[in-house]
Amino acid sequence: MEINPFSNPYILASVILTSILQLLLIYVEPLRDFFSTHYLTFMELMICVGFSALTFVWIELEKLFIRWRRNTQH
């Protein structure tokens, strides 16, 4: 059974809100000073996005493997 990742609006909203809050902590100076974060360059930000994407790809590959394994055992 496949579930559309956009079918749950609460999860989608929480991911968007969390991403926005994290970006605010990095790029809004008063928040950056208060939380002692530092400005990320575009390349550093892309590295973070890349590692997040790798996690997503890993999970999807794991699901494919489990599905394949189930189909070959029957």
Residue pairs with C-beta under 8 A, 6 or more apart in sequence:
5 12
6 12
24 31
25 31
25 32
25 35
25 37
26 32
26 37
26 38
26 39
26 40
27 39
31 37
32 38
32 39
40 48
